[in-house]
């Protein structure tokens, strides 16, 4: 309740600022009513890509593996590039909470139009957990903030997965080093049941897919039937998958 009230106060403050200083597209500076882009500039970042994989889940006991060997499917909303890359970096590493509202509205724009029907295929919806130390420092969880619309209208389980151990910052690591660093870092929370369930895991960025695949591995080992992912942005190497 406190988090919801804090978000409402923050958004009300943002609305007041927009009355005094109208919102403008971050690229062309034309006036806009929501998000960070005008409709024309949004097209250069919008990806809205759906990918279906054929997972070979026997590979969960072996390294190396690729995310496509573990995940059932993935949806990427935007390209992780330019303005979006800069904003996500500022949010994650400079604690720029004020930038979240615009990205949340962009996520709402790019999500499947038949959202409730699309969400109904999943038995459980959760997200990649932020470490306790980072959450305490930031005061907010990035995936939960960006996908607030989804979490508000579903039985979202924020505590499904926990971090069994912390990891180093991953964005500068090569794919093999990422997989090695992430191995065994997630666990199913005590008392949670996932047997036979199709699970959707949300995150902010899909680079190699190693973080999401590692989360999926812990769920598959606990008996989940399949795991799919939704990410706000995808790195360049995934745009043509």
Secondary structure as UniProt FT lines:
FT   HELIX           2..20
FT   TURN            26..28
FT   HELIX           39..42
FT   TURN            43..45
FT   STRAND          46..52
FT   HELIX           57..61
FT   HELIX           67..69
FT   STRAND          73..79
FT   HELIX           82..94
FT   HELIX           97..99
FT   HELIX           100..110
FT   TURN            113..114
FT   HELIX           115..119
FT   TURN            120..121
FT   STRAND          124..127
FT   HELIX           132..138
FT   HELIX           142..146
FT   HELIX           148..152
FT   TURN            153..155
FT   TURN            158..159
FT   STRAND          161..163
FT   TURN            171..172
FT   HELIX           175..182
FT   TURN            183..184
FT   STRAND          186..188
FT   TURN            190..191
FT   TURN            195..196
FT   STRAND          198..206
FT   HELIX           210..221
FT   TURN            222..223
FT   STRAND          226..234
FT   HELIX           236..238
FT   TURN            239..240
//
